[in-house]
Amino acid sequence: MIRTSVRHKQLHGIILRTSVLFLLLFGSMAWAAGAQPPRILVISAFDGELNKFLGETQITQTNVIHGRQSYVGTLAGQPVVLALSGINMVNAAITAQSLFDTYNIRLVVFSGIAGGVNPSLHIGDVTVCAQWGSYQEQAFARASGNGWDAGFHKGNFPNFGMMFPHDTSVVSPGAKPGEIEKRFWFPVDTEALETARVVASKVTLAACAADGSCLDYKPVIVIGGNGVSGPTFVDNAEYRAYVWETFHADALDSETAAVAIAAYVNQIPYIAFRSLSDLAGGGSGKNKIRIFGSLAAENSARVVIAFLGALPAPADADAEKK
């Protein structure tokens, strides 16, 4: 009887510990699967772009996900997650997906600087494009006589020398296994774009950088149009002219389209605010990004904060405490 009692106690202890572990695991999985309050992801490529938001956010939690730090809190009355994507398309895509897998994201907001492409826009202006495309998804064609032979890689856009842009291959939401869609443009959320349009007239943009360098005009906010992203830093007048003529892009950068594609696959709305730090080779003299990069980041952040403040208040006012 003594041996039986001991064995029963041991068995009971094992069952109890197993049950507790199961409940903890199940509870953790349920939380990760969507029990979290919905939040807006505010993402930027590098520190100088994100710092403005960090100073304005009531941060309640920090997490490190795959080596990148994210900040949970409240900004302009909205529950948010702030994070750096890192520079370039691959970093942006990887970071976006890891954040989507970790948090309950209801809207993605990208904020940062960009190169200006539209000849009518200037440094310091803020673009809020209606759609973004990955313009350096392209084939390098072989020389053929006096031209180029891109073969079956030839897309719907004109080429720049040997470079032939084409659509991005992507898995559509709800697609069957192995089913691939090819598309170039990834539209931003229409409601978010309309909210940006409403707040555009209410934001005063900076015209002077912290070091005293000033623009001789008032920057403006441009709603709509196209934006393009690729892994190349562009500082070339001829290529800039080609990008304008081919894609009618207001701005170009190295991250937004990657985040747009990730958002599309995960069925998460997104919008991007990009302020022009330079003219991608279209200006006179040297590139101005080192002079006006901080001013551009400031202007983008100002519009984003006004945008967040104009969004409807979250249903759960205490969401940021959870």
N, C-alpha and C positions, 0 to 999 in steps of 0.2 A: 504493500500500500504506500509505503514511503517512497519507493522508486517511482510508482505510478504518479503520485502527487508531484514529485519533482519534474517528471517528464511533462506532465500537464502544464505546470507553471512555465517550463521552458518553451513549450509549444505556444502557450498563450502569449508569452513575451514576443516570440517571433512574429506571430500574427498581428500583434498590436503594433510592433515597429514597422512591419510591412504595410499595414493600413495607413499609418501616419505618413510614411514615405510616398505611398500612392496618392494620398490626398494632397500632399505638398506638390508632387509632380503634376497631378491633374489640375490643381489650382493654378500653378505656374503656367501650364499650357493654355488654360482657359484665358488667363490674363493676357498672355502674349497673342492669343488668337483674336482678340477684339474687345476684351473687357475694359481696356484702357479708354479714357475719354478721347474723342477725336481732337486732333491738333493740326495746326498749320505748320508746315515745314518751311522755314526761312533758311535758304542755303546760299552760300557765296563761295567763290573759288579760293580766296586767300584772306589773311588776317585783316588787311587794311579795309576790306569790304565788309567784314562781319563785325568789326569792333564797335561801330556805331550802334548796332543792335544790342550787343552785349551790355553797353552802358545804359541802355534804355529798358532792359528786360529785368523783371523780378525773377531771378533764377532760383528754383527750388530743388533742382537735382542735376547732376552731371553724370554722364555715362561715357565709357570708352567702348566703341564698337569697331572691331577690326583695326585697332590702332588710331581711330579718329574719335575725337571728343565731341559729344553732343550735349546741349544745354536745354533743359526742360524748364518752362516757366510761363510767364505772362508778359505779353508785349502789346501795347495799345489796346488793352482789354481783351485780347485773344489768347487762348492757350496755344503755346507754340513750342516747337523744337528748333533750336538754332544749330547749324552745323556748317563745317567747311567741306566742300566737295574735293578740294585739291584742284590743281590746275590741269587742264586737258580732258579730252573726251573720255578716256578709259577711267581715270580717277572719278570723274563726275558720274558715270554710269554705275560703277561699282558702289560708290558711296550712296547714291540714291537708292539702289536696290536694298542695300543693307539697312538703311533707315526705314524703308517701306516694310521690311520684314520685322523690324523691331517695334515700331510705333504705329499707332492708329492714325494715319495721315489722311486728312480730308481735303487738303489743298497744298500744292507746292508753289512757293514763291521764290524765284531766283532773283537775287539782287547783286549788281556789280557793274563793272566797267566794260567797255567794248570799243572797237575801232569803228569810226564813222565811214559809211559807204555812200549814202545819199548825198550828192553834191550840195543840196539845199540845207543840210544840217551842219551843226558846228560843235566844237568841243564844249562840253558842259551840258548839252541837250540830253534829255532823258527819252529813250525810246521804249515804248510798250507795244511790241509787235504782236500782230494777230496770229502769226504762225512762224514756225521755225523749221529749218531743214538742215540736213547734214551735207553741206555742199562739196566737201572733199572726199565723199564716197565716189571714187573715180577709177577709171582704167588709164594706164599709161600706154598709149598706142604705139605700134611700131611704124617706122617711116615706110612710106609706100609711094614711090615716084616723087611727085611734088607735094604729097599730102600725108595723111595718116590713116592707118587701117586699124580701127578699134574692134572690128569683128562684131560678135554678138554682144559685146560690152557697151556698144554705143547707146547712150541714153536719149532722153528727150531734150537735153539742153545743148547749146553750142559749146564747142570745145575751146580751151585756151592752150594753143599749141598741141602737144601730145596728150594733154589731160582732158579726159572725157567724163564729166560727172554723170552719175546714174542714181537711181532710187536706192533707198535703204531696204534691205530684207529684214522683216520683223514678224514676230508671231502675234497675230491679231488677238484681241480679247475674245475668248470663246472659240478660238480656232481648234480644229481637230488636230491630234498629234501628227506632226510632220507637215502641217499646212502652213505655208509661208506667204505673207503678203509683201508686196513691194510698193512703197510709197515714198514720196519725197517730203511733203509738208505735214507737219504735226500741229494742228490748231490749238491755241490756248483756250481756256474756259471762257465762254461767251459772257457769262454773268460777271466773272472777275474782270473781264475787259471793260464792261460797261461801268463797273464800280470805279475802275481806274479813270475812265473818261469823266466821271462825275467829279472826282477829287482833283483832276489835273488843273483846273482853274483856281484851286484853293491853296496850292503849294507855291511857296516862294523859293526859287532855286538860288544856290550860292553862285556868285560871280568871281569870288576871290579865294585863292587857296590859302592855307595856313601860313605859308612863307611870304605872303603878300603879293604873289603873282596874280594879276587880275585879268579877266576877259574884258574886252571893250564893247560888249553887248550883253543883253540879258538872255540867259539860256531859256529854252522852252521845253515843254513836254509834248511828245508826239505819240498819239494813240493810233494803233493800226499799222498796216504795212508788214513787211517781211523781215525776218532775221535769219542769219545762217551761222553755222558753227563748224569748225574743223580743227585739226591738231596743229595747224600752222599759224605762227604769228605773222601777220601780214603788214608789211611796210613798203609797199610797192605800188606806184601810181598806176601802172598799166594793168596790173592784176585787179586793183581796186575798181578801175573803170569797167573791166570785164565783169566783175561780180555785180556791179550796179546794173549794167546792161542786160545781164543774163538772168539774175534772180530778183532784181529790183529790191535789193536788201537795204534797209536803213542802217543796219549794224551787223558786224561780224564779231564772233568771239570763239572761245575754245571749249565751252561746256554746255551751253543752254540746250542745244538740240539733243545731246546725249541724255540729259535729264528729261527732256520732252518725250523721247522714245521710251525711256523707262516708265514714265508716268502713263503713257499710252498703253503699254503692255499690262500695267497694273490697274488700269482704269481709274486713275487718280487725276483730278483736274490740276492744271498748272497754269502759271503766268510768269512772265519774266520782265524785269525792269533793268534796263541796261543804259547807263549814261556814258556818253562818248568821251573817252580820255585822250583820243588822238584821231587822226583822219586816215589811218591805215596806209600811209604813204601819199595821201592826196594833198597834204599841207606843204607850205614852203619851209625850207630849213630842215632841222632834225626833228625826229619824232617827239611829240610833246607829252608822251605818257608819264615821264618822270616829273614833269612840271605840274600837270593837271590831273594826274591819276587820282590823287586824294580828293580833289574837288569833285571829280566825277563820281567817286564812291559815295561822297557825302550827299550829292544830289539824288542819286538813286535811292539811298537810304531814306531821305526825306519823303520821297514819293511813296515808298513802301510803307512807312509808318503811318502816313495819312491814309493810305489804302486800307491797311489793317483796321484803323480806327473807324473807317466808314462801313466795314462789313457788319452784318447783323451780329448782335451779342450772342455768345454761345448759350445753348439751352441750359447747360449746367454751369452756374456761376462759380461753383467750387471745383471745377474740373482740374484746375492746376494744382489742387491740393492732393489729388489722388495719385 
